[in-house]
Amino acid sequence: MSALLWLLVTLPLGAGAVLAVTGLTATGRRYDRLIPAAALTASVATLGAAVAAALTRPAASAPLFAGMDAALAVDGLSAVMVVTVAAVTTAVLAFAAGEFGAGEFGPDENRGRFFGLMLVFSGAMLVTVTATTLPPLLMAWEAMGATSWALIGYGWRGPGKTAAADVAFLTTRTADLGMYVAAGAALAGGVTTLRLDSLPGAVAPWPHVITAGIVLAALGKSAQLPFSFWLSRAMEGPSPVSALLHSAAMVAAGAYLLLRLQPLLATTGWAGPLVAWSGAVTALALGLVAAAQTDLKQLLAASTCAQIGFVVLAAGSHGVAGGTTQLVAHAATKAGLFLAAGAWLTALGAKRLPALRGAARTGRTVGVAFTVGALTLAGLPPLSLWAAKDEVLAAARGEGTGLYVVGLAAAAVATVYSVKALWYVTRPLPSDVGAGDDTERRGAERHGTRRTARTTPVPLIALISAAAVLGVLALPGPASWLRSLLGAEGEQAPEPWEFALSAGVALAVACLVLWWASRPAAVSSKSRLAGGRRYFEDTAAPVPRAAVRYARNWLFLERTAQLTLVRPVLALARALAVFDDRVVDGAVRQTARGGLAAARLARRLDDGGVDAAVRAIASGARSLGRAARRPQTGLLHQYYAQAAAGFAVLVLIILSVR
């Protein structure tokens, strides 16, 4: 059984690595057109392994350090997630296979790099949901962050792509530090195995530190407040990347982790309410942000924060079953909506809502799929997110009426932004179709292709069909089965009046939005010409412009982060650099200069004093030697004369002395 689990995680990771490397070589580029088929084959095989693992529940481990294993296992919760991750990945890759050379991808784009990174991204998510110890979870967490950076910045030659990838990466990396704090606290608290199920047993007060680190990392990964703005910048990535990142991977990882670590949240007393309110406030605030957007991808991105907020709300309210249902239903819905948005971007060259007027009428399959997906996202009965939200709200009601009211308000706001998007794309077609092209390829003379790729319908229909019918998980029979599967038999189920109330609110809000949007004053949207193109402006917002501007700019979260964190840190870094250059390095340089001056002085003293004296002594010795050699002529009569002279001198000295 362990072989099946290793196969499940190594197949996408290995195949993705091979394809990514192959795409970098000249030989591999010759087979570039075969890479999508190879990636799709690997993804289908992974989906088969995921289904088999969900049925057989394998476990595997490998020794990592002394007393610490890298352990994986498939239990009830991870069984649901591995199938979801593998299925959504397969659908997204099937869609992306037809996008090269048509829309966001040029014909010469590196397919190996794209499909390889997507598989590695998916494989990292599979490791995340099956990890039972912190080391593999940390590794997968890091791999997911790194590949998300590479995927968001895939079109790195385009303006703003790399900056957006950097913002997303650095924001999530900042929150990810909490994971390392949690691992260190677990070791300090005596959990030397780093098993996830052992974390609540850490010695006090370390459980509080572990929980704080986990919650910080999870909120950052899931783009919850105050980290939500990175998801807006992530929209610079291609639509297939958004479809996977926003549905079954990355943003789902944080919410999943909070569901997985329910016992840890319960040990602290404060973590559950904090997480629940974080999710509820994010669902409401980012829902309002989504409602203010005029760009379809930005609307969907903000709605991801809001919808994942419901999962976080469930995690903090002990609603594992409701949170899991919401997570799976949202994954299918959001992946389908992003694929539809990507198909329109390819076909119409537009992603702004005013420019997408009538888009649902231009292609029946994409139009119907988007309509069903938007109605699902709106929480209208009997579609899946309506039932899933009621499961979540039932758990929230058990924690307090305030949570329930905020959650219900957030559900109403979800109806607003979903119906708003639906209203635009189902409007009658404008007379000058094509004038509203606002393609992302700025500066390039590239308009929509006026057709969708042949690979678009199948994955789109599959995802939207799943999004529509997954609501059966909230019916009494399937709901009991799901609770039993997740080990959450005692969780609170929604009352019939809750279903009726949420359905009534959703229907009432939908009718109100349609009535407001259909007023003559709202329908007469203005248009303007700029740069030879016609742009349509949204004039139907029934709220003050300042509030719209605040919400449209994502509550200025990024600017706030820039002002309160990034700029002070950069200023401090620059000040420290100046201190280092002028004080630390300056002292070192002055010390070095002093040493050089001392060395030069010593050299002068050595050259002019000691060396001069030595040279003088040597010169004198040489002179004495030369003088001493002069009498040594080798002639006997000269030696005799020298001896006689010497003897005469000696006699004179003796006579003088006496």
C-alpha positions as CSV (number, residue, x, y, z in Angstrom):
1,M,0.0,0.0,0.0
2,S,2.8,2.4,0.8
3,A,4.0,2.1,-2.8
4,L,0.7,3.5,-4.0
5,L,1.1,6.5,-1.8
6,W,4.7,7.1,-2.9
7,L,3.4,6.8,-6.5
8,L,0.7,9.3,-5.9
9,V,3.1,12.1,-4.8
10,T,6.2,11.2,-6.9
11,L,4.4,10.8,-10.2
12,P,3.4,14.5,-10.6
13,L,6.6,15.7,-8.9
14,G,8.9,13.5,-11.1
15,A,7.0,14.0,-14.3
16,G,6.8,17.7,-13.7
17,A,10.5,18.0,-13.0
18,V,11.4,16.0,-16.2
19,L,9.1,18.1,-18.3
20,A,10.4,21.4,-16.9
21,V,14.0,20.4,-17.5
22,T,13.2,19.0,-20.9
23,G,11.7,22.3,-21.9
24,L,15.0,24.1,-21.2
25,T,17.0,21.9,-23.7
26,A,17.2,22.4,-27.4
27,T,16.4,18.7,-27.9
28,G,13.3,19.0,-25.7
29,R,12.0,22.0,-27.5
30,R,11.8,20.0,-30.7
31,Y,9.2,17.8,-29.0
32,D,7.4,20.8,-27.4
33,R,4.1,20.0,-28.9
34,L,4.1,16.5,-27.3
35,I,4.5,17.9,-23.8
36,P,0.9,18.8,-23.1
37,A,-0.1,15.2,-23.9
38,A,2.6,13.8,-21.7
39,A,1.6,16.1,-18.9
40,L,-2.1,15.2,-19.2
41,T,-1.2,11.5,-19.2
42,A,0.8,11.9,-16.0
43,S,-2.1,13.9,-14.5
44,V,-4.7,11.2,-15.4
45,A,-2.4,8.5,-13.9
46,T,-2.2,10.6,-10.8
47,L,-5.9,10.9,-10.6
48,G,-6.2,7.1,-10.9
49,A,-3.7,6.8,-8.1
50,A,-5.6,9.3,-6.0
51,V,-8.9,7.4,-6.4
52,A,-7.1,4.1,-5.5
53,A,-5.5,5.8,-2.5
54,A,-8.8,7.2,-1.3
55,L,-10.3,3.7,-1.4
56,T,-7.4,1.9,0.2
57,R,-6.1,4.6,2.7
58,P,-2.4,3.8,2.5
59,A,0.3,5.1,4.8
60,A,4.0,5.4,4.2
61,S,7.0,6.8,6.0
62,A,10.8,7.1,5.6
63,P,13.3,7.9,8.3
64,L,14.5,11.5,8.1
65,F,16.4,12.3,11.3
66,A,16.9,10.3,14.5
67,G,13.4,9.7,15.9
68,M,11.8,11.8,13.2
69,D,10.1,10.4,10.0
70,A,8.8,11.9,6.8
71,A,5.4,10.3,7.0
72,L,2.4,10.4,4.7
73,A,-1.0,8.9,5.0
74,V,-4.5,9.1,3.5
75,D,-7.3,9.3,5.9
76,G,-10.9,10.5,5.5
77,L,-10.1,14.2,5.0
78,S,-7.0,13.7,2.8
79,A,-8.9,11.1,0.8
80,V,-11.4,13.8,-0.3
81,M,-8.6,16.3,-1.0
82,V,-6.3,14.1,-3.0
83,V,-9.1,13.2,-5.4
84,T,-10.1,16.9,-5.6
85,V,-6.6,18.1,-6.3
86,A,-5.9,15.5,-8.9
87,A,-9.2,15.9,-10.7
88,V,-9.0,19.7,-10.8
89,T,-5.4,19.5,-12.0
90,T,-6.4,17.2,-14.8
91,A,-9.2,19.4,-16.0
92,V,-7.0,22.5,-15.9
93,L,-4.2,20.9,-17.8
94,A,-6.6,19.6,-20.4
95,F,-7.9,23.1,-20.9
96,A,-4.4,24.6,-21.0
97,A,-3.3,22.2,-23.8
98,G,-5.4,24.1,-26.3
99,E,-4.5,27.6,-25.2
100,F,-0.9,27.7,-26.5
101,G,-0.7,29.9,-29.6
102,A,-4.2,31.2,-29.1
103,G,-4.7,33.5,-26.1
104,E,-2.5,34.2,-23.2
105,F,0.2,31.9,-24.5
106,G,2.2,32.7,-27.6
107,P,2.9,29.9,-30.1
108,D,6.6,29.8,-29.1
109,E,6.0,29.7,-25.3
110,N,7.9,27.1,-23.4
111,R,5.3,24.3,-22.9
112,G,7.7,22.2,-20.9
113,R,8.3,24.9,-18.3
114,F,4.6,25.6,-17.9
115,F,3.3,22.0,-17.7
116,G,6.2,20.9,-15.7
117,L,5.7,23.6,-13.1
118,M,2.0,22.9,-13.0
119,L,2.6,19.2,-12.2
120,V,5.2,20.1,-9.5
121,F,2.7,22.6,-8.1
122,S,0.0,20.0,-7.9
123,G,2.4,17.3,-6.5
124,A,3.4,19.7,-3.7
125,M,-0.3,20.1,-2.8
126,L,-0.7,16.4,-2.7
127,V,2.2,16.1,-0.3
128,T,0.7,18.9,1.8
129,V,-2.7,17.1,2.2
130,T,-1.2,13.7,2.9
131,A,1.7,14.8,5.3
132,T,1.3,13.5,8.8
133,T,4.6,15.0,10.1
134,L,5.8,18.6,9.8
135,P,9.0,18.0,7.7
136,P,7.3,16.8,4.5
137,L,4.6,19.4,5.1
138,L,7.2,22.2,5.3
139,M,9.0,20.9,2.2
140,A,5.8,20.8,0.2
141,W,4.7,24.2,1.6
142,E,8.0,25.7,0.3
143,A,7.8,23.9,-3.0
144,M,4.3,25.2,-3.5
145,G,5.3,28.8,-2.8
146,A,8.3,28.6,-5.2
147,T,6.4,27.1,-8.0
148,S,3.5,29.6,-7.5
149,W,6.1,32.4,-8.0
150,A,7.4,30.8,-11.2
151,L,3.8,30.3,-12.5
152,I,2.5,33.7,-11.7
153,G,5.6,35.2,-13.4
154,Y,5.4,32.7,-16.3
155,G,5.1,35.5,-18.9
156,W,8.0,37.3,-17.2
157,R,8.7,39.4,-20.3
158,G,5.4,41.2,-19.9
159,P,5.2,44.4,-17.9
160,G,4.5,43.9,-14.2
161,K,4.6,40.1,-14.3
162,T,7.8,39.6,-12.2
163,A,6.8,42.3,-9.8
164,A,3.5,40.7,-9.2
165,A,5.1,37.3,-8.7
166,D,7.5,38.9,-6.2
167,V,4.7,40.5,-4.2
168,A,2.8,37.2,-4.0
169,F,5.8,35.2,-3.1
170,L,7.2,37.6,-0.5
171,T,3.8,38.1,1.2
172,T,3.2,34.4,1.5
173,R,6.8,33.8,2.6
174,T,6.3,36.3,5.4
175,A,3.4,34.4,6.7
176,D,5.2,31.1,6.1
177,L,7.7,32.0,8.8
178,G,5.0,31.0,11.2
179,M,5.4,27.4,10.1
180,Y,9.1,27.5,11.1
181,V,8.2,29.0,14.4
182,A,5.6,26.2,15.0
183,A,8.2,23.6,14.1
184,G,10.8,25.1,16.5
185,A,8.1,25.4,19.3
186,A,7.1,21.8,18.8
187,L,10.7,20.6,19.3
188,A,11.0,22.9,22.3
189,G,7.7,21.5,23.7
190,G,8.9,17.9,23.5
191,V,7.2,16.8,20.3
192,T,10.4,15.4,18.8
193,T,8.6,13.3,16.2
194,L,6.9,16.5,14.8
195,R,3.8,14.4,14.1
196,L,0.8,16.6,13.4
197,D,-1.5,14.6,15.7
198,S,1.1,15.0,18.5
199,L,1.3,18.8,18.4
200,P,-1.6,19.4,20.9
201,G,0.4,17.3,23.5
202,A,3.4,19.7,23.6
203,V,4.4,21.0,27.0
204,A,2.8,24.3,28.0
205,P,3.1,27.1,27.0
206,W,4.4,25.8,23.6
207,P,1.0,24.8,22.2
208,H,0.1,28.5,22.1
209,V,3.3,29.3,20.1
210,I,2.7,26.3,17.8
211,T,-0.9,27.4,17.2
212,A,0.0,31.0,16.5
213,G,2.6,29.9,13.9
214,I,0.2,27.6,12.2
215,V,-2.6,30.1,12.1
216,L,-0.3,32.8,10.7
217,A,1.0,30.5,8.0
218,A,-2.5,29.3,7.1
219,L,-4.1,32.7,6.9
220,G,-1.2,33.9,4.7
221,K,-1.4,31.0,2.3
222,S,-5.2,31.2,2.0
223,A,-5.1,35.0,1.3
224,Q,-7.2,35.9,4.4
225,L,-7.0,39.3,5.9
226,P,-4.6,41.1,6.1
227,F,-2.7,39.1,3.5
228,S,-5.5,39.1,0.8
229,F,-3.8,41.5,-1.6
230,W,-1.3,39.0,-2.9
231,L,-4.1,37.2,-4.6
232,S,-4.9,40.3,-6.6
233,R,-1.3,40.5,-7.9
234,A,-1.4,36.7,-8.7
235,M,-3.9,37.6,-11.4
236,E,-0.9,38.5,-13.6
237,G,-0.5,34.7,-14.1
238,P,-2.2,32.9,-17.0
239,S,-5.8,31.8,-16.5
240,P,-5.0,28.1,-16.1
241,V,-2.6,29.0,-13.2
242,S,-5.4,31.1,-11.6
243,A,-7.8,28.2,-12.0
244,L,-5.6,25.8,-10.1
245,L,-4.1,28.2,-7.6
246,H,-7.6,29.6,-6.6
247,S,-9.4,26.3,-6.4
248,A,-7.6,23.1,-5.2
249,A,-4.1,24.3,-4.5
250,M,-2.2,27.1,-2.7
251,V,-5.2,29.1,-1.2
252,A,-6.9,25.8,-0.3
253,A,-3.7,24.6,1.5
254,G,-4.1,27.0,4.4
255,A,-7.8,26.3,5.0
256,Y,-7.1,22.6,4.7
257,L,-4.4,22.9,7.3
258,L,-6.7,24.6,9.8
259,L,-9.3,21.8,9.2
260,R,-6.6,19.2,9.7
261,L,-5.4,20.7,13.0
262,Q,-8.7,21.2,14.7
263,P,-7.5,19.5,17.9
264,L,-4.6,21.9,18.1
265,L,-6.9,24.9,17.7
266,A,-9.1,23.5,20.5
267,T,-6.2,23.2,23.0
268,T,-5.6,26.9,23.2
269,G,-9.1,28.3,23.7
270,W,-8.3,31.5,21.8
271,A,-7.4,30.1,18.4
272,G,-10.8,28.8,17.4
273,P,-12.6,32.1,17.9
274,L,-9.7,34.0,16.2
275,V,-9.8,31.8,13.2
276,A,-13.6,31.8,12.9
277,W,-13.8,35.6,13.1
278,S,-10.9,36.0,10.6
279,G,-12.7,33.8,8.2
280,A,-16.1,35.6,8.7
281,V,-14.6,39.1,8.4
282,T,-12.6,38.1,5.3
283,A,-15.7,36.6,3.7
284,L,-17.7,39.8,4.3
285,A,-15.0,42.4,3.5
286,L,-13.5,40.6,0.5
287,G,-17.0,39.9,-0.8
288,L,-17.5,43.7,-0.9
289,V,-14.2,44.0,-2.6
290,A,-15.4,41.5,-5.2
291,A,-18.6,43.4,-5.7
292,A,-16.7,46.6,-6.5
293,Q,-14.5,45.1,-9.2
294,T,-14.9,45.8,-12.9
295,D,-12.4,43.2,-14.0
296,L,-13.7,39.7,-14.1
297,K,-10.5,38.1,-13.0
298,Q,-10.1,40.5,-10.1
299,L,-13.7,39.8,-9.1
300,L,-13.1,36.1,-9.1
301,A,-9.8,36.6,-7.1
302,A,-11.6,38.6,-4.4
303,S,-14.4,36.1,-4.3
304,T,-11.8,33.4,-3.7
305,C,-10.7,35.1,-0.5
306,A,-14.3,35.5,0.5
307,Q,-15.3,31.9,-0.3
308,I,-12.2,30.4,1.4
309,G,-13.1,32.6,4.3
310,F,-16.2,30.4,4.8
311,V,-13.8,27.4,5.1
312,V,-11.7,29.2,7.6
313,L,-14.9,30.2,9.5
314,A,-15.8,26.5,9.6
315,A,-12.4,25.5,10.8
316,G,-12.7,27.9,13.7
317,S,-16.2,26.7,14.5
318,H,-15.5,23.0,14.7
319,G,-17.3,22.4,11.4
320,V,-14.9,20.1,9.6
321,A,-17.6,18.5,7.5
322,G,-19.1,21.8,6.4
323,G,-15.6,23.3,5.7
324,T,-14.7,20.3,3.6
325,T,-17.9,20.5,1.6
326,Q,-17.3,24.2,1.0
327,L,-13.7,23.6,0.1
328,V,-14.5,20.9,-2.5
329,A,-17.6,22.7,-4.0
330,H,-15.7,25.9,-4.3
331,A,-12.7,24.2,-5.9
332,A,-14.9,22.9,-8.7
333,T,-16.9,26.1,-9.1
334,K,-13.9,28.5,-9.1
335,A,-11.8,26.3,-11.4
336,G,-14.7,26.3,-13.9
337,L,-15.2,30.0,-13.6
338,F,-11.6,30.8,-14.2
339,L,-11.5,28.5,-17.2
340,A,-14.5,30.3,-18.6
341,A,-12.8,33.7,-18.0
342,G,-9.7,32.4,-19.7
343,A,-11.7,31.1,-22.7
344,W,-13.3,34.6,-23.1
345,L,-9.9,36.3,-22.7
346,T,-8.7,34.1,-25.6
347,A,-11.8,34.5,-27.7
348,L,-12.8,38.1,-27.0
349,G,-9.5,39.6,-25.8
350,A,-11.3,41.0,-22.8
351,K,-11.5,40.6,-19.1
352,R,-13.1,43.8,-18.0
353,L,-16.8,43.3,-17.2
354,P,-18.2,46.2,-19.3
355,A,-16.2,44.8,-22.3
356,L,-17.6,41.4,-21.7
357,R,-21.2,42.4,-22.3
358,G,-23.0,39.6,-24.0
359,A,-20.0,37.3,-23.8
360,A,-22.3,34.4,-22.6
361,R,-24.2,34.8,-25.9
362,T,-21.2,34.4,-28.2
363,G,-20.3,30.8,-27.2
364,R,-23.1,28.6,-25.8
365,T,-20.9,26.1,-23.9
366,V,-18.8,28.6,-22.2
367,G,-21.8,30.9,-21.6
368,V,-23.9,28.1,-20.0
369,A,-21.0,26.9,-17.9
370,F,-20.3,30.4,-16.6
371,T,-23.9,30.9,-15.9
372,V,-24.2,27.7,-13.8
373,G,-20.9,28.5,-12.1
374,A,-22.0,32.0,-11.2
375,L,-25.3,30.8,-9.9
376,T,-23.5,28.3,-7.8
377,L,-21.1,30.9,-6.5
378,A,-24.1,33.1,-5.7
379,G,-25.3,30.4,-3.3
380,L,-28.6,29.9,-5.0
381,P,-30.5,26.7,-4.3
382,P,-30.2,23.8,-5.0
383,L,-26.6,24.3,-6.2
384,S,-23.6,23.1,-4.1
385,L,-22.4,26.2,-2.5
386,W,-25.8,27.0,-1.1
387,A,-25.9,23.8,0.8
388,A,-22.2,24.0,1.7
389,K,-22.6,27.5,3.2
390,D,-25.5,26.3,5.3
391,E,-23.3,23.6,6.7
392,V,-20.7,26.2,7.6
393,L,-23.3,28.6,9.0
394,A,-24.7,25.9,11.2
395,A,-21.3,25.3,12.7
396,A,-20.9,29.1,13.1
397,R,-24.3,29.4,14.8
398,G,-23.1,26.9,17.4
399,E,-20.3,29.2,18.3
400,G,-22.4,32.4,18.5
401,T,-25.1,34.3,16.9
402,G,-22.7,37.1,15.8
403,L,-20.7,34.7,13.7
404,Y,-23.8,33.4,12.1
405,V,-25.1,36.9,11.2
406,V,-21.8,38.0,9.7
407,G,-21.6,34.7,7.8
408,L,-25.1,35.1,6.5
409,A,-24.3,38.7,5.4
410,A,-21.2,37.5,3.6
411,A,-23.4,34.9,1.8
412,A,-25.7,37.7,0.7
413,V,-22.7,39.7,-0.6
414,A,-21.6,36.6,-2.5
415,T,-24.9,36.7,-4.3
416,V,-24.2,40.4,-5.2
417,Y,-20.9,39.9,-6.9
418,S,-21.9,36.7,-8.6
419,V,-25.1,38.1,-10.1
420,K,-23.2,41.3,-11.0
421,A,-20.8,39.2,-13.1
422,L,-23.6,37.2,-14.6
423,W,-25.6,40.3,-15.5
424,Y,-22.8,41.7,-17.5
425,V,-22.0,38.6,-19.5
426,T,-25.6,37.9,-20.3
427,R,-26.4,41.4,-21.5
428,P,-27.3,41.8,-25.2
429,L,-24.3,42.0,-27.5
430,P,-23.2,45.6,-28.2
431,S,-23.4,46.7,-31.8
432,D,-19.6,47.1,-32.1
433,V,-18.4,43.8,-30.9
434,G,-14.7,43.7,-30.6
435,A,-14.3,47.4,-29.8
436,G,-14.0,46.6,-26.2
437,D,-11.0,44.3,-26.5
438,D,-8.7,45.0,-23.5
439,T,-6.2,42.2,-24.1
440,E,-3.6,41.7,-21.4
441,R,-0.9,41.7,-24.2
442,R,-0.4,45.4,-23.8
443,G,1.4,47.0,-26.7
444,A,0.8,44.0,-28.9
445,E,-1.6,44.2,-31.8
446,R,-3.4,41.1,-30.7
447,H,-7.2,40.9,-30.4
448,G,-9.4,38.0,-29.5
449,T,-9.5,34.9,-31.7
450,R,-13.3,34.9,-31.8
451,R,-13.3,31.3,-31.0
452,T,-12.6,29.0,-28.1
453,A,-10.1,26.1,-28.2
454,R,-11.2,22.6,-28.9
455,T,-9.9,21.5,-25.5
456,T,-12.2,24.0,-23.6
457,P,-15.6,22.3,-23.4
458,V,-14.8,18.9,-21.8
459,P,-13.0,20.1,-18.7
460,L,-15.3,23.1,-18.4
461,I,-18.4,20.9,-18.4
462,A,-16.9,18.4,-16.0
463,L,-16.0,21.1,-13.5
464,I,-19.2,23.0,-13.6
465,S,-21.3,19.8,-13.5
466,A,-19.4,18.8,-10.3
467,A,-19.9,22.3,-8.9
468,A,-23.6,22.0,-9.5
469,V,-24.2,18.6,-8.0
470,L,-21.7,18.5,-5.1
471,G,-24.5,20.0,-3.0
472,V,-25.7,16.5,-2.5
473,L,-23.1,16.2,0.2
474,A,-25.3,18.3,2.4
475,L,-28.3,16.0,2.0
476,P,-29.0,13.9,5.1
477,G,-27.7,10.6,3.8
478,P,-24.6,11.9,2.0
479,A,-23.9,14.3,4.9
480,S,-23.9,11.5,7.4
481,W,-21.6,9.5,5.2
482,L,-19.2,12.5,4.8
483,R,-19.2,13.1,8.6
484,S,-18.5,9.5,9.2
485,L,-15.7,9.6,6.6
486,L,-14.2,12.7,8.3
487,G,-14.7,11.4,11.8
488,A,-17.0,14.4,12.6
489,E,-20.2,12.6,13.5
490,G,-21.1,15.0,16.3
491,E,-20.9,18.2,14.3
492,Q,-24.0,20.4,14.2
493,A,-26.2,20.0,11.1
494,P,-28.2,22.9,9.7
495,E,-31.9,23.1,10.6
496,P,-34.5,23.2,7.8
497,W,-35.2,26.9,8.6
498,E,-31.6,27.7,8.0
499,F,-31.8,26.2,4.5
500,A,-34.9,28.2,3.8
501,L,-33.5,31.4,5.3
502,S,-30.3,31.3,3.2
503,A,-32.2,30.4,0.1
504,G,-34.6,33.3,0.7
505,V,-31.8,35.8,1.3
506,A,-29.9,34.6,-1.8
507,L,-33.0,34.8,-4.0
508,A,-34.0,38.2,-2.6
509,V,-30.6,39.7,-3.1
510,A,-30.3,38.3,-6.6
511,C,-33.6,39.8,-7.6
512,L,-32.6,43.1,-6.0
513,V,-29.3,43.2,-7.9
514,L,-31.0,42.4,-11.2
515,W,-33.6,45.1,-10.6
516,W,-31.0,47.7,-9.7
517,A,-28.8,46.8,-12.6
518,S,-31.6,46.8,-15.1
519,R,-32.8,50.3,-14.3
520,P,-32.4,52.6,-17.3
521,A,-29.9,54.8,-15.4
522,A,-27.7,51.8,-14.8
523,V,-28.1,50.3,-18.3
524,S,-26.9,53.5,-20.0
525,S,-23.2,52.8,-19.3
526,K,-21.0,55.4,-20.7
527,S,-18.3,54.6,-23.2
528,R,-15.2,56.5,-24.2
529,L,-12.6,56.2,-26.9
530,A,-8.9,56.0,-25.9
531,G,-6.0,55.0,-28.1
532,G,-8.3,54.1,-30.9
533,R,-10.3,51.7,-28.8
534,R,-13.7,52.0,-27.1
535,Y,-13.8,51.4,-23.3
536,F,-17.1,50.9,-21.4
537,E,-17.4,52.4,-18.0
538,D,-19.4,51.0,-15.1
539,T,-21.8,53.7,-13.8
540,A,-24.2,51.5,-11.9
541,A,-22.6,51.4,-8.5
542,P,-25.3,52.4,-5.9
543,V,-22.7,53.4,-3.2
544,P,-20.5,56.4,-2.6
545,R,-17.5,56.7,-4.9
546,A,-15.1,56.8,-2.0
547,A,-16.3,53.4,-0.8
548,V,-16.2,52.0,-4.3
549,R,-12.7,53.3,-4.8
550,Y,-11.6,51.8,-1.4
551,A,-13.1,48.4,-2.2
552,R,-11.9,48.4,-5.8
553,N,-8.4,48.9,-4.6
554,W,-8.6,45.9,-2.3
555,L,-9.0,48.0,0.8
556,F,-5.6,49.5,0.0
557,L,-4.1,46.5,1.8
558,E,-1.0,46.4,-0.4
559,R,-0.4,50.2,0.1
560,T,-0.9,49.8,3.8
561,A,1.6,47.0,3.9
562,Q,4.0,49.1,1.8
563,L,3.6,52.0,4.3
564,T,3.6,50.1,7.5
565,L,6.0,47.3,6.8
566,V,7.9,47.4,3.5
567,R,9.0,51.0,3.5
568,P,10.1,51.0,7.1
569,V,12.0,47.8,6.6
570,L,13.6,49.1,3.5
571,A,14.5,52.4,5.2
572,L,16.0,50.5,8.1
573,A,17.9,48.3,5.7
574,R,19.2,51.4,3.9
575,A,20.2,53.0,7.2
576,L,22.0,49.8,8.3
577,A,23.7,49.7,4.9
578,V,24.9,53.3,5.4
579,F,26.0,52.5,8.9
580,D,27.8,49.4,7.6
581,D,29.5,51.4,4.8
582,R,30.5,54.4,6.8
583,V,31.0,53.1,10.3
584,V,31.9,49.5,10.2
585,D,33.5,49.4,6.8
586,G,34.9,52.9,7.4
587,A,36.6,51.8,10.6
588,V,38.0,48.7,8.9
589,R,39.2,50.8,5.9
590,Q,40.8,53.4,8.3
591,T,42.4,50.6,10.3
592,A,43.8,49.2,7.0
593,R,45.1,52.6,5.9
594,G,46.8,53.1,9.3
595,G,48.4,49.7,9.0
596,L,49.7,50.5,5.5
597,A,51.1,53.9,6.8
598,A,52.8,52.1,9.6
599,A,54.2,49.5,7.2
600,R,55.6,52.3,5.0
601,L,57.2,54.0,7.9
602,A,58.7,50.7,9.1
603,R,60.0,50.1,5.6
604,R,61.6,53.5,5.5
605,L,63.3,52.9,8.9
606,D,64.3,49.5,7.8
607,D,65.7,50.7,4.5
608,G,67.4,53.9,5.8
609,G,68.6,52.6,9.2
610,V,69.1,48.9,9.7
611,D,69.7,48.0,6.1
612,A,72.0,51.0,5.7
613,A,74.1,50.0,8.7
614,V,74.3,46.5,7.5
615,R,75.4,47.7,4.1
616,A,78.0,50.0,5.6
617,I,79.5,47.2,7.8
618,A,79.5,44.9,4.8
619,S,81.2,47.7,2.7
620,G,83.8,48.2,5.4
621,A,84.4,44.5,5.7
622,R,84.9,44.3,1.9
623,S,87.3,47.2,2.0
624,L,89.4,45.6,4.8
625,G,89.4,42.4,2.9
626,R,90.6,44.1,-0.2
627,A,93.3,45.8,1.9
628,A,94.3,42.5,3.5
629,R,94.6,40.8,0.1
630,R,97.1,43.4,-1.3
631,P,100.2,42.0,0.5
632,Q,99.4,38.5,-0.6
633,T,101.3,38.7,-3.9
634,G,102.8,35.1,-4.0
635,L,106.4,36.5,-4.5
636,L,108.9,35.2,-1.9
637,H,111.2,38.2,-2.0
638,Q,108.2,40.5,-1.2
639,Y,107.2,38.3,1.7
640,Y,110.8,38.5,2.9
641,A,110.9,42.3,2.6
642,Q,107.6,42.6,4.4
643,A,108.9,40.4,7.2
644,A,112.1,42.5,7.5
645,A,110.1,45.7,7.6
646,G,107.8,44.3,10.2
647,F,110.7,43.1,12.3
648,A,112.4,46.6,12.0
649,V,109.1,48.2,13.1
650,L,108.9,45.8,16.1
651,V,112.5,46.6,17.1
652,L,111.8,50.3,17.0
653,I,108.7,49.9,19.1
654,I,110.7,47.9,21.7
655,L,113.5,50.4,21.8
656,S,111.0,53.2,22.1
657,V,109.3,51.6,25.0
658,R,112.4,50.8,26.9
